[in-house]
Amino acid sequence: MSLTATTPLTDLGIEHATVHLNPSVDELYAHAIRLGEGVEAATGPLTVRTNKGGRSPKDRFIVKDDLTRDTVWWGGFNTPTTPDIFDRLLNRMTAYADDRELFVQQVYAGTDPEHRIAVRMVTEMAYHSLFVHNMFVRPTPDELRTFQEDWTVLNIPSFKADPARDGVRSDTFILVNFTRRMIIAGGTQYAGENKKGIFSVLNFLLPKQGVMPMHCSANIGPAGDVALFFGLSGTGKTTLSADPTRRLIGDDEHGWTDDGIFNFEGGCYAKVINLNAEAEPVIYRTTRTRGTVLENVVLDEHCVPDLADGSLTENTRSAYPIEEVANHQPGGRGGHPKHVVFLTADAFGVLPPISRLTPEQTMYQFISGFTAKIPGTEEGVTEPSPTFSTCFGAPFMPRHPGEYARLLAQKIRASGAQVWLVNTGWTGGMYGVGHRMSIRHTRALLDAALNGRLDDVPFEVEPYFNLAIPTEVPGIPAEVLRPQRAWADPQAYARTAHKLAGLFRENFRRFEDGVDPAVTASMPTADA
């Protein structure tokens, strides 16, 4: 439905824009195609191309004021800006948007009514509005009648900042103002900024409520047993949580309360490059569904998505409502987790496919947040390079990592959850020499862990990372369980393992002052 003049945006100073309030999927398809934002694929999804292939974390700023001065962990991805810079940019944006066509979605972030926030998403692009409709929790008609936003996001991609004038790094910007309860963004068409901005907000707000915000997927087994999957992009978080034998709670962002787990979102945002219909049927099916948004997926000559084509970006994405997953968990909530899984894609090829963590190792690995980049993913990367992203989501964590780690440790102790480190990366050698872990083996090992079949098997501790490894799992070759046996050159394995252990230790130095000494003592061995 379109509104003019008396829009729900007058509080922003936007009085003359044509505003489409909570448009339907069909209306958003029509608007996106009319505006030239995308085309409908022969298989049904709306396919779009963006001016950026991913997020712009270096262009994200947090307003530093009385509320955030001593509560945000400044540095890294938490770059301060001033209230004046925010206000000047906001004023220029609203003046720019006042005679434009805008789309508004009124949605919730969070499936738990006690901890959700109401968000008014104001976007210039119809496809962004469809993305928001898919990815957030959609209010009921009764809830819409009394909807009152807690936060507003104003995202105008065609509005570009002037760095010299506006006090930002480039023409792209994402500014978060916790006092004003607003996010403003411009210069980027990448829709993921809409959801990650609100994720950052929840990561700041919820710890003070005793709620652990988490960059993880979650599912629930037939017996009501919940499992969490933490991991950075490319580690298999979405793929492994989409288990046909378990119900999906959510694929990316969750909170852990005194009562259990709840999803922050109402949809999934899956990476689909080289997606295999047999290995990942649940996600693949959504790339053939009307209502799905496909970002930067190339269409072939028959207007069919070519999921093997990464010519636009390797970060091709599918955004779809969680209802498209047949075995999703209605309501997006579950009890306390029985298992917590940390996923890493180790391109060095030295971490075991599965290991059991102690409480101290849990905090150490959580704060470290390790995975590895492989050659070809970024310009200048010619050999595997480590990526350490605190809490498996550094760009979205405004508070000190130790604060999140202590809260997670409290939740794990109270629930009795078992924590596992799972390597979905390489074995038999580093990238270029060894090979990628078999997804069949990974699924079998996870299935064994989640169903208690590793509870009574023997474990041994490997010498470099002090990780407890099961010595036998039915159906899994011994050389797969013990990575050093998979390498043809034992000395090359030892050198590479020693190198990676050193990188872990070097990375953790910046956190040592803020964590328990027992956590620091659990780090990889220096002289193995």
Residue, then its C-alpha position, 0 to 999 in steps of 0.5 A: m500500500s502506498l502512502t504520501a504526505t502523511t507518511p510514517l516518516t515525518d519524525l525523520g523530516i521526510e514529508h513528501a516521499t512516496v512511501h510503500l508501507n509493508p508491501s506484499v511479496d508480489e508488490l515488491y517483485a513488481h516494484a523491483i522489476r519496474l525500478g530496474e533493481g533485478v529480474e525474476a529468474a525462470t525458477g522464481p527467485l528475484t535475482v539482483r546485482t549489487n555494487k558491493g559483493g559483501r559488507s563494508p566493516k571498515d565503513r561502520f562507525i558507532v557514535k561515541d557519547d555518554l552511553t557508549r564511551d565506557t561500554v563499547w570496546w573501541g578499536g578494531f571494528n568499533t570505530p568511533t564517530t561523533p553525534d555531530i557527524f551523525d546528525r549532519l549526515l542524517n540531515r543531508m540524507t533526509a533532505y535527499a530522500d524527501d522527494r524519493e520513493l521509499f519502502v518501509q517494513q515494520v518488523y521484529a528482531g527476535t522471536d522471544p517477545e521479552h527480548r525482541i526489538a521492534v524495527r522500522m526499516v526504511t529503504e530506498m530499494a524494493y529488493h532491500s524491503l523484500f530482503v527485510h521481509n524475508m529475514f526479520v520476524r514478521p508481525t501478526p496483523d494484530e501486532l501491526r495495528t499497535f506497532q511502535e518501533d524501538w529502532t529505525v534503520l534508514n538505508i539509502p544506497s544512492f546517497k553517497a557520503d563525501p569523506a572530507r565533508d562528512g567525516v567518514r572513510s569513503d562514500t559508503f557508511i554505516l553509522v550506529n547511534f545507540t542514544r538516538r536508536m538509529i542506524i543510517a547507511g548509504g553507498t552500498q546496495y549489499a542487503g546484508e548490512n540491514k540485518k548485521g546492523i541490527f545484530s550489532v545493536l542486539n549484541f550491545l543491548l542483550p548482555k545487560q539483560g543477562v542474554m548471550p547474543m550469538h553469531c551461530s545457527a541452531n537446530i533441535g533434535p527429536a528428543g528436544d535436544v538443541a545444538l548450536f553451531f558457531g562459525l565464520s563464513g565458509t565454515g559450514k554453519t548454515t549447511l550443517s545446521a540444515d539437517p533433515t533429521r533435526r528441526l532448524i531454529g535459525d541459521d545465523e543469529h540467536g540469543w541464549t536466555d535463562d529459558g533457552i534459545f531464540n532466533f533473532e531472525g525470521g529467515c535465512y541468508a545462505k551462501v550458495i556458490n557451488l551449492n550442490a542439490e544432493a549434498e544440500p537439498v534444503i538450501y538448494r530448494t530455496t534457490r528455486t522458489r518465488g519470494t527468495v532473493l538471490e544476490n549476485v547469482v548469475l543467470d544462464e541463457h535460459c534465465v536459470p540461476d547458475l550457482a557455479d558461476g562466481s564471476l560477480t563474487e564468491n559471496t553469492r547469497s540466497a535470502y528466504p523466509i525460514e518457513e521455506v525450510a520444511n523442518h524448521q522449528p515453529g516459533g524459532r525457540g528451543g530449550h538450553p543447548k546440549h551441544v555447542v559446536f565451534l566450526t573452523a575451516d583450517a586451510f593449514g590442514v592440521l586441526p582434527p575433524i572433531s575434538r572435545l573442548t574443556p571449559e577453558q579451551t571453550m573460552y579460548q577458542f571462542i575469543s580466538g574465533f579462528t578460520a583461514k582464508i585460502p588463495g584466490t579469495e582475496e587479492g594478494v593471498t597466495e597461501p593459507s592465511p589465518t583469520f581470527s574473528t573474536c566470538f566468531g563475529a568480531p565486526f558485530m561485537p561492540r563490547h569487550p570479547g571477554e564479556y561475551a566469553r564469560l557470559l557464554a561460559q556461564k550459560i554452558r556451565a549452567s546447562g551442562a552443554q558439551v563443546w566441540l571444535v570441528n574442522t571443516g577445512w583441509t586434511g592430508g596437507m594444507y590447501g593446495v596439497g591436501h584435500r577438503m574434509s569430506i562433508r560426509h565424514t563431517r556429518a557422520l562425526l557431528d551425528a555421532a557427537l549430537n547423538g551421544r555416540l562419542d560419550d564412551v569412546p576413547f580419546e587422546v590428546e594431540p601435542y600442539f593444541n592439547l585437543a582431545i580427539p576420539t581415537e575410533v568412530p565407526g565408519i571414520p578412517a583412523e587417519v581422518l581422526r588423527p590429522q598427522r597420520a593423513w600427511a605424507d610428510p610427518q615433518a611438514y605436518a609438525r612444522t605447519a602445526h607449530k606455525l599455526a599454534g604460534l599464530f594462535r598464541e600471538n593473536f591472543r596476547r591482546f586479550e590476556d589482560g581481560v580473561d582468566p589466567a586459566v583460559t590463557a594457560s589453555m592456549p596451544t603449546a609453545d614447544a611441541 
